[in-house]
Amino acid sequence: MNSKPEDTLKIVNIVASSKIADSLDLHIIAKEIEGAEYNKKKFPGVVLRMKDPKIATLVFGSGKVVLTGAKSVESLSKGLEILGELLRNLNIDIYEKLTYTIQNIVTSADLGTPINLNKIAVGFNLEKIEYEPEQFPGLVYRIEEPKVVVLLFGSGKLIITGGKKPKDAKNAVLKILSDLSNLGLIN
C-alpha cells in the first residue's frame, strides 16, 4: 500500500445553505444575471452556475440559497461572496453579513486493497449496515461518531457522505480501518 487510506481522501462535493434576504424577486435575478436559469414549472428557484469556483447556487424566493458542487470550504465562501456581489450590483437588498451552514460533505477515499463485502456484512453490526448486492454493489455502513454514511465497494474504494466538517471523513476512514482490522479483514 503506497499511501495511507486517510491520505487518499478527496472532497467530491459540498452542499451548504444560506439565508441571504427575507425574500427575493426571482424574475429580476433571472432577467438581470447572465446565464441564470429559471423555469418555475421545472424548479422553484433560479440556478446560477459559477466557473471559478465551479459551483452552482440555487436561489429561492424565500431568500434561501443552496450552494452545491464545491470541492472545498474556501470555494463555498468565495461562491457566496460572488453571489452577494452580483445581487448588490443589481441593488437587490440582501443581508450585510452572508454566512452558510454546511449540510453535507461527500468525500471519496481508497483503502488501497480489495475487500470482501460478504465477510464485512457478516462481521459488522447488522443494525448499522445494509448490503444487498443484487440491488446495489456497495455495502452501506452507518457510523454514529462522526454521524456519516459510508459506501464500501469491493475494490476498496469508499464514498463518505453526511459529514458536516472535512475531518468527519478522515475520522470515518480511521474507524473503518480499525473495524476491519479488528475483524481480521485487513492488515
Buried (B, 14 or more C-beta within 10 A) or exposed (E): EEEBBBEBBEBBBBBBBBBBBEEBEBEBBBEBBEEBBBEEEEEEBBBBEBEEBEBBBBBBBEBBBBBBBBBEBEBBBBBBEBBBEBBEEBEBEBEEEBEBEBBBBBBBBBBBEEBEBEEBBEBBEEEEBBBEEEEEEBBBBBBEEBEBBBBBBBEBBBBBBBBBEBEBBBBBBEBBBEBBEEEEBBE
